[in-house]
Amino acid sequence: MINTVLFDMDGLLFDTEPLWGVSMLRVAEKHGIPITRERFKDTRGFHIYEVTEFWSVKYPWEGASSQEVAEEILDDIIALTKEQGNIMIGVEKALQLLKDNNFKIGLASSSPIRMINDLVEHFGIRHYFDCITSADEVEFGKPHPAVFLHCAEQLGSTALQCLVLEDSVNGMIAGKAARMKVIAVPDPLHHDDPRFVLADAKLKSMEEFSLELVHSL
């Protein structure tokens, strides 16, 4: 029986996905790194530190280290999200519904922990989560299942008691690899991606989330 729900963050809780591109391009240009939106596909699903390390090998530049560039991108994306970002529609209603019905609620994101903490505090949703974990804390990021398994362990839940809510294909794969149920809530641009057939359910937005759906899985 499912008693634990694990949320992704980027693109699921907050509309940060397009803002990542803005921040990466802005900081890359500052350092003379020849990154384009087309080249983002090479590092999709990587931690930001893995992204800039990849850049440093593929497109070497002078000056700041890959770690320093990653920190600059983080500073930029955090500030940009606070300025322009929003909580995704239906998220707070879903969180309150789960809290009212005594589900354990976790946040398991590939984003660095300082970004996660900054944003959940800024948008006022920290109190909903019983556990917050980052891929910083495990050896591998998504699509590896480590961050979901780590979060479940911290909550005292088994994989078979967990439901994952994800917007990305890599996140969906990570949840399924952890042997958890997965509800996909893709961005409208990717809603018809045939790979989402692997999910146990697919929603157009978090507004469609319900306890009836959870109990049916």
Secondary structure as GFF3:
##gff-version 3
##sequence-region A 1 217
A	DSSP	beta_strand	4	7	.	.	.	ID=ss1
A	DSSP	alpha_helix	17	30	.	.	.	ID=ss2
A	DSSP	three_ten_helix	37	43	.	.	.	ID=ss3
A	DSSP	alpha_helix	48	58	.	.	.	ID=ss4
A	DSSP	alpha_helix	66	84	.	.	.	ID=ss5
A	DSSP	alpha_helix	91	100	.	.	.	ID=ss6
A	DSSP	beta_strand	104	109	.	.	.	ID=ss7
A	DSSP	alpha_helix	113	122	.	.	.	ID=ss8
A	DSSP	three_ten_helix	126	128	.	.	.	ID=ss9
A	DSSP	beta_strand	131	134	.	.	.	ID=ss10
A	DSSP	three_ten_helix	135	137	.	.	.	ID=ss11
A	DSSP	alpha_helix	146	155	.	.	.	ID=ss12
A	DSSP	three_ten_helix	159	161	.	.	.	ID=ss13
A	DSSP	beta_strand	162	166	.	.	.	ID=ss14
A	DSSP	alpha_helix	169	177	.	.	.	ID=ss15
A	DSSP	beta_strand	181	184	.	.	.	ID=ss16
A	DSSP	three_ten_helix	188	190	.	.	.	ID=ss17
A	DSSP	three_ten_helix	194	198	.	.	.	ID=ss18
A	DSSP	beta_strand	201	202	.	.	.	ID=ss19
A	DSSP	three_ten_helix	206	208	.	.	.	ID=ss20
A	DSSP	alpha_helix	211	216	.	.	.	ID=ss21
###
